[in-house]
Amino acid sequence: MGKGNIEIIIAAEKDQLLQKIGNKIIHNERISFEDGVYLFEKAPLPYVGSLANWKRESLHGDTTYFNKNFHIEPTNVCVFSCKFCSYSKLYAHKEEGWELTIDQMMDIVKSYDGKPVTEVHIVGGVHPKLTLDFFITLLKAIKAHRPNLHIKGFTPVELDYMFRKAKLTTEEGMKLAYEAGLDSLPGGGAEIFHPEIRTVICADKATAEEWLHIHKTAHHLGMHSNATLLYGHIEKAKHRIDHMERLRQLQDETKGFNTFIPLKFRNKDNDMHDVPESTMLNDLKMYAISRLYLDNFPHIKAYWPMLGREVAQLTLSYGVNDIDGTIDDTTKIYSMAGSEEQTPAMTTEELVRLIKQAHRKPVERGTLYNVIQDYSLVEMD
């Protein structure tokens, strides 16, 4: 979308404040906290969608990234009891869950030998017996077996628990993990930072301040990371913007975040099953406003297994320029919560086709957005 077209859309908006916010955006001026809340509460979806699409195309054109990755989930046994979680089994009922040994996890890694995956994503529950030493041994084993495989692993919730059990500071623990082979951090465990919501849905896990401090420490070591927000449950617009404001401030300081991923709350088999899920229109608005508010985040990602392929495809016109990966396994965290995709794996051909159908250019990337292959001119079977 050209600047002339977006200027016409802004000028046609009858709400003067929405006009003002739109003009800030197209002149690359930062919108305020109050602006962000107003967009959620008052802006029509076509308006924020047009602005987000303009911003996305200004930054990335039609390029839409994906990567070839696989997941390892070491355990679903967890000492925490988050109300929105459909995945973990409390440690008191650990016999109902699973725990993988290092050999079992290395068997998963070795099953991808000779396959063109570039990343392994390691996240799971917080198991008191799976210590920092245990995971350092795993990291070293993966790097010894496949040195060029990028390891993106462990939420700050997992890391904070490991470090406290090991009686290490965040700085000491992160340095050990980094030196053992941890390359970057995923965005999980952020949920909602604001204490009004966090104390209700996940009171006993790492605080917002602890989450941010671990990412800040990783950035200072030269690592990159992602960030998430769990939306569509009991939070309000002000809580979403508060969350994104804290991320925006840290990004101003460290410039270490690659990607922001809004994650849709799912209500299957958890303690919040009575909370209705977000509508598709609200999903799209969440992605669009994320692109507009997080002006210093290079990328906005839609996690397609959670949204479903069709809605994820729509987000490519609402600010999103990354559609995650092929995820060549059966990822349990989201399928157990009632995700749209019960077997969340897509072939490269399927992902490329989905992106092309949205009139975007599919580009395979590495974890740090190095271009591996441009598929825009590749004919797929």
C-alpha positions as CSV (number, residue, x, y, z in Angstrom):
1,M,0.0,0.0,0.0
2,G,1.4,3.3,-1.0
3,K,1.6,6.4,1.3
4,G,-0.9,8.2,-0.8
5,N,-3.5,5.5,-0.3
6,I,-3.0,5.3,3.5
7,E,-3.2,9.1,3.7
8,I,-6.6,8.9,2.0
9,I,-7.8,6.3,4.5
10,I,-6.6,8.5,7.4
11,A,-8.2,11.6,6.0
12,A,-11.5,9.8,5.6
13,E,-11.6,8.7,9.2
14,K,-14.2,10.9,11.1
15,D,-12.7,10.4,14.5
16,Q,-10.2,13.2,14.9
17,L,-8.1,11.3,17.5
18,L,-7.9,8.3,15.2
19,Q,-6.8,10.6,12.4
20,K,-4.1,12.1,14.7
21,I,-2.8,8.7,15.7
22,G,-2.8,7.6,12.0
23,N,-0.7,10.6,11.0
24,K,1.7,9.9,13.8
25,I,2.2,6.4,12.5
26,I,2.8,7.4,8.8
27,H,5.3,10.1,9.9
28,N,7.1,7.5,12.0
29,E,6.2,9.2,15.3
30,R,5.8,7.0,18.4
31,I,2.2,6.5,19.5
32,S,1.5,6.9,23.2
33,F,0.1,4.5,25.8
34,E,-3.2,6.3,25.6
35,D,-3.1,6.1,21.8
36,G,-2.7,2.3,22.0
37,V,-5.6,1.9,24.4
38,Y,-7.7,4.1,22.2
39,L,-6.9,2.0,19.1
40,F,-8.1,-1.1,20.9
41,E,-11.3,0.5,22.3
42,K,-12.4,2.8,19.4
43,A,-10.6,2.0,16.1
44,P,-12.5,0.0,13.4
45,L,-10.6,-3.1,12.3
46,P,-10.3,-1.9,8.7
47,Y,-8.6,1.3,9.9
48,V,-5.9,-0.4,12.2
49,G,-5.5,-3.1,9.6
50,S,-4.7,-0.7,6.8
51,L,-2.2,1.2,9.0
52,A,-0.6,-2.1,10.1
53,N,-0.4,-3.3,6.6
54,W,1.2,-0.1,5.5
55,K,3.7,-0.3,8.3
56,R,4.5,-3.9,7.5
57,E,5.0,-3.2,3.8
58,S,7.1,-0.2,4.7
59,L,9.4,-2.4,6.7
60,H,9.4,-5.6,4.7
61,G,7.5,-5.2,1.5
62,D,5.8,-8.5,0.7
63,T,8.5,-10.7,2.3
64,T,7.0,-13.2,4.7
65,Y,9.4,-15.4,6.7
66,F,9.3,-18.9,7.9
67,N,11.8,-21.4,9.2
68,K,12.4,-25.1,9.4
69,N,12.4,-26.1,13.0
70,F,11.4,-28.9,15.4
71,H,10.4,-28.9,19.1
72,I,11.6,-30.8,22.1
73,E,9.4,-30.8,25.1
74,P,11.4,-32.3,28.0
75,T,8.5,-32.7,30.4
76,N,5.0,-31.6,31.1
77,V,5.4,-32.0,34.8
78,C,5.4,-28.6,36.5
79,V,5.6,-27.1,39.9
80,F,3.5,-24.2,38.9
81,S,-0.3,-24.1,38.5
82,C,-1.2,-21.5,35.8
83,K,-5.0,-21.3,35.4
84,F,-4.8,-21.0,31.6
85,C,-2.5,-24.0,31.2
86,S,-4.0,-27.2,29.6
87,Y,-0.5,-28.8,29.2
88,S,1.2,-29.3,32.5
89,K,0.7,-31.9,35.2
90,L,1.4,-30.7,38.7
91,Y,4.4,-32.4,40.3
92,A,2.1,-34.0,42.8
93,H,0.5,-35.9,39.9
94,K,3.7,-36.5,38.0
95,E,2.8,-40.0,37.1
96,E,0.3,-38.6,34.7
97,G,2.9,-36.7,32.8
98,W,6.2,-37.4,30.9
99,E,9.8,-36.8,31.5
100,L,12.4,-37.3,28.8
101,T,16.0,-38.4,29.5
102,I,18.9,-36.7,27.7
103,D,19.3,-39.9,25.6
104,Q,15.6,-39.7,24.6
105,M,16.0,-36.0,23.6
106,M,19.2,-36.7,21.7
107,D,17.3,-39.4,19.8
108,I,14.8,-36.7,18.7
109,V,17.7,-34.5,17.6
110,K,19.4,-37.4,15.7
111,S,16.1,-38.2,14.0
112,Y,16.6,-35.0,12.0
113,D,20.1,-35.9,10.9
114,G,20.4,-35.1,7.2
115,K,17.2,-33.0,7.2
116,P,17.4,-29.3,6.4
117,V,16.1,-28.0,9.8
118,T,18.0,-25.0,11.2
119,E,16.5,-24.7,14.7
120,V,15.5,-26.8,17.7
121,H,13.0,-25.1,20.1
122,I,13.2,-26.5,23.7
123,V,10.5,-25.6,26.2
124,G,8.4,-27.5,28.7
125,G,7.2,-27.6,32.3
126,V,9.2,-26.7,35.3
127,H,10.3,-30.0,36.8
128,P,12.3,-29.8,40.1
129,K,14.6,-32.7,39.1
130,L,15.5,-31.3,35.7
131,T,18.2,-29.0,36.9
132,L,20.5,-26.4,35.2
133,D,23.3,-29.1,35.2
134,F,20.9,-31.5,33.4
135,F,20.1,-29.0,30.7
136,I,23.7,-27.8,30.3
137,T,24.6,-31.4,29.6
138,L,21.8,-31.5,27.0
139,L,23.0,-28.3,25.3
140,K,26.6,-29.5,25.1
141,A,25.4,-32.9,23.7
142,I,23.3,-31.2,21.0
143,K,26.2,-28.9,20.0
144,A,28.7,-31.8,19.9
145,H,26.4,-33.7,17.6
146,R,25.2,-30.9,15.3
147,P,27.2,-27.7,15.9
148,N,25.3,-25.5,13.4
149,L,21.8,-26.3,14.8
150,H,20.5,-23.2,16.5
151,I,19.2,-23.9,20.0
152,K,16.3,-21.6,21.0
153,G,15.4,-22.8,24.5
154,F,13.8,-22.2,27.9
155,T,11.4,-19.6,29.0
156,P,12.4,-17.2,31.8
157,V,10.0,-19.2,34.0
158,E,12.1,-22.3,33.5
159,L,15.4,-20.5,33.7
160,D,14.5,-18.5,36.9
161,Y,13.7,-21.8,38.6
162,M,16.9,-23.5,37.4
163,F,19.0,-20.6,38.6
164,R,17.4,-20.4,42.0
165,K,17.8,-24.1,42.5
166,A,21.5,-23.9,41.5
167,K,21.9,-20.8,43.9
168,L,23.2,-18.7,41.0
169,T,22.4,-15.2,40.0
170,T,20.6,-14.6,36.7
171,E,23.9,-13.3,35.2
172,E,25.8,-16.4,36.3
173,G,23.2,-18.8,35.2
174,M,22.7,-17.2,31.8
175,K,26.5,-17.1,31.2
176,L,26.7,-20.8,31.9
177,A,23.8,-21.6,29.5
178,Y,25.2,-19.4,26.8
179,E,28.6,-21.0,27.0
180,A,27.1,-24.4,26.9
181,G,25.4,-23.7,23.6
182,L,22.1,-21.9,24.2
183,D,21.8,-19.5,21.2
184,S,18.6,-17.5,21.9
185,L,15.5,-17.4,24.1
186,P,11.9,-18.0,23.0
187,G,9.2,-15.6,24.1
188,G,7.1,-17.8,26.3
189,G,6.2,-17.3,29.9
190,A,5.5,-13.6,29.5
191,E,1.6,-14.1,29.6
192,I,0.5,-10.7,30.8
193,F,2.9,-8.5,32.8
194,H,0.4,-6.3,34.7
195,P,0.0,-7.6,38.3
196,E,-3.8,-7.1,38.2
197,I,-3.9,-10.0,35.7
198,R,-0.7,-11.9,36.5
199,T,-1.7,-12.5,40.1
200,V,-5.0,-14.0,39.0
201,I,-3.8,-16.3,36.1
202,C,-0.2,-17.3,37.1
203,A,0.5,-15.9,40.5
204,D,3.3,-18.3,41.5
205,K,5.5,-18.1,38.4
206,A,8.3,-15.7,37.5
207,T,7.2,-12.1,37.8
208,A,7.2,-9.6,35.0
209,E,10.3,-8.0,36.4
210,E,12.1,-11.3,36.5
211,W,11.0,-12.2,32.9
212,L,12.3,-8.9,31.6
213,H,15.6,-9.1,33.6
214,I,16.4,-12.6,32.1
215,H,15.8,-11.3,28.6
216,K,17.9,-8.2,29.3
217,T,20.7,-10.3,30.6
218,A,20.6,-12.5,27.5
219,H,20.7,-9.4,25.3
220,H,23.8,-8.1,27.1
221,L,25.5,-11.4,26.4
222,G,24.8,-10.9,22.7
223,M,21.9,-13.3,22.5
224,H,18.6,-12.4,20.8
225,S,15.2,-13.3,22.0
226,N,11.5,-13.2,21.2
227,A,8.6,-11.9,23.2
228,T,5.0,-13.0,23.6
229,L,1.7,-11.8,25.1
230,L,-1.2,-14.1,26.0
231,Y,-4.4,-12.3,25.0
232,G,-8.1,-12.9,24.8
233,H,-9.0,-13.9,28.4
234,I,-9.6,-11.6,31.3
235,E,-7.3,-8.8,30.4
236,K,-8.3,-5.3,29.1
237,A,-6.8,-3.1,26.5
238,K,-4.8,-1.2,29.2
239,H,-3.2,-4.5,30.3
240,R,-2.1,-5.4,26.7
241,I,-0.6,-1.9,26.2
242,D,1.1,-2.0,29.5
243,H,2.7,-5.3,28.5
244,M,3.8,-4.0,25.1
245,E,5.1,-0.7,26.7
246,R,7.4,-2.6,29.0
247,L,8.7,-4.6,26.0
248,R,9.1,-1.4,23.9
249,Q,11.1,0.2,26.7
250,L,13.5,-2.8,27.1
251,Q,13.9,-2.9,23.3
252,D,14.9,0.8,23.3
253,E,17.6,-0.1,25.7
254,T,19.0,-3.4,24.4
255,K,17.7,-3.9,20.8
256,G,17.8,-7.6,21.5
257,F,14.3,-8.7,20.6
258,N,13.7,-10.1,17.1
259,T,10.0,-10.9,17.1
260,F,6.8,-10.3,19.0
261,I,4.2,-13.1,19.0
262,P,0.7,-12.5,20.3
263,L,-0.6,-15.9,21.6
264,K,-4.3,-16.6,21.6
265,F,-5.8,-17.9,24.9
266,R,-7.5,-21.3,24.4
267,N,-10.0,-22.5,27.0
268,K,-10.0,-26.3,26.6
269,D,-9.2,-28.4,29.7
270,N,-8.0,-25.7,32.0
271,D,-9.2,-23.7,35.0
272,M,-10.4,-20.9,32.7
273,H,-12.6,-23.0,30.6
274,D,-15.6,-20.7,31.3
275,V,-13.8,-17.7,29.7
276,P,-14.9,-17.3,26.1
277,E,-12.2,-17.2,23.5
278,S,-11.3,-14.2,21.4
279,T,-13.1,-13.8,18.0
280,M,-11.3,-13.8,14.7
281,L,-11.9,-10.0,14.4
282,N,-10.3,-9.4,17.8
283,D,-7.4,-11.6,16.9
284,L,-6.7,-9.6,13.8
285,K,-7.0,-6.3,15.8
286,M,-4.4,-7.7,18.3
287,Y,-1.9,-8.4,15.5
288,A,-2.5,-5.0,13.8
289,I,-2.1,-2.9,17.0
290,S,1.0,-4.9,18.0
291,R,2.6,-3.9,14.7
292,L,1.7,-0.2,15.3
293,Y,2.7,0.0,19.0
294,L,6.0,-2.0,18.9
295,D,7.7,0.3,16.5
296,N,11.1,-0.9,17.5
297,F,10.4,-4.6,17.0
298,P,11.6,-5.8,13.6
299,H,9.1,-8.6,13.2
300,I,5.6,-9.6,14.2
301,K,4.9,-13.3,14.0
302,A,1.7,-15.3,13.8
303,Y,1.9,-18.8,15.4
304,W,-0.2,-20.6,12.9
305,P,-0.9,-23.8,14.9
306,M,-2.7,-21.8,17.5
307,L,-4.7,-19.6,15.1
308,G,-5.3,-22.1,12.4
309,R,-3.9,-21.8,8.9
310,E,-6.7,-19.6,7.4
311,V,-6.6,-17.0,10.2
312,A,-2.8,-17.0,10.2
313,Q,-2.9,-16.3,6.5
314,L,-5.3,-13.4,7.1
315,T,-2.8,-11.9,9.6
316,L,-0.4,-11.3,6.7
317,S,-2.6,-8.3,5.8
318,Y,-2.7,-7.1,9.4
319,G,0.9,-6.4,10.2
320,V,2.4,-9.9,10.4
321,N,5.5,-10.7,8.3
322,D,6.5,-14.0,9.9
323,I,4.4,-17.2,10.0
324,D,6.7,-19.3,12.2
325,G,8.0,-22.6,11.0
326,T,7.2,-26.0,9.6
327,I,7.4,-27.3,13.2
328,D,8.1,-30.9,12.1
329,D,6.7,-32.7,15.1
330,T,3.6,-32.9,17.2
331,T,3.7,-29.9,19.5
332,K,1.7,-30.7,22.6
333,I,1.6,-27.4,24.4
334,Y,-1.0,-25.9,22.1
335,S,-2.8,-29.0,20.8
336,M,-3.7,-29.9,24.3
337,A,-5.1,-26.4,24.8
338,G,-7.5,-26.7,21.9
339,S,-5.5,-25.2,19.1
340,E,-7.0,-25.1,15.6
341,E,-4.3,-27.5,14.4
342,Q,-4.3,-30.8,16.3
343,T,-1.3,-32.0,14.3
344,P,0.7,-28.8,13.9
345,A,3.1,-29.6,11.1
346,M,3.3,-28.2,7.6
347,T,5.6,-29.2,4.9
348,T,7.7,-26.5,3.2
349,E,5.5,-26.8,0.2
350,E,2.3,-26.2,2.2
351,L,3.8,-23.1,4.0
352,V,5.1,-21.7,0.7
353,R,1.7,-22.2,-0.9
354,L,-0.1,-20.6,2.0
355,I,2.1,-17.5,1.8
356,K,1.8,-17.2,-2.0
357,Q,-2.0,-17.5,-1.8
358,A,-1.9,-14.3,0.3
359,H,0.1,-12.6,-2.4
360,R,3.2,-12.5,-0.3
361,K,6.8,-13.6,-0.9
362,P,7.8,-16.7,1.0
363,V,11.4,-16.6,2.4
364,E,13.0,-19.3,4.5
365,R,15.1,-17.7,7.3
366,G,17.4,-18.8,10.1
367,T,16.4,-18.0,13.7
368,L,18.1,-14.6,13.4
369,Y,16.5,-13.7,10.1
370,N,19.3,-14.6,7.8
371,V,17.9,-15.5,4.4
372,I,18.3,-19.1,3.6
373,Q,16.2,-19.3,0.4
374,D,13.7,-17.1,-1.4
375,Y,10.8,-19.3,-2.6
376,S,9.0,-16.6,-4.5
377,L,10.2,-17.9,-7.9
378,V,10.3,-21.6,-6.9
379,E,7.6,-23.8,-8.4
380,M,6.3,-26.2,-5.7
381,D,4.6,-29.5,-6.5
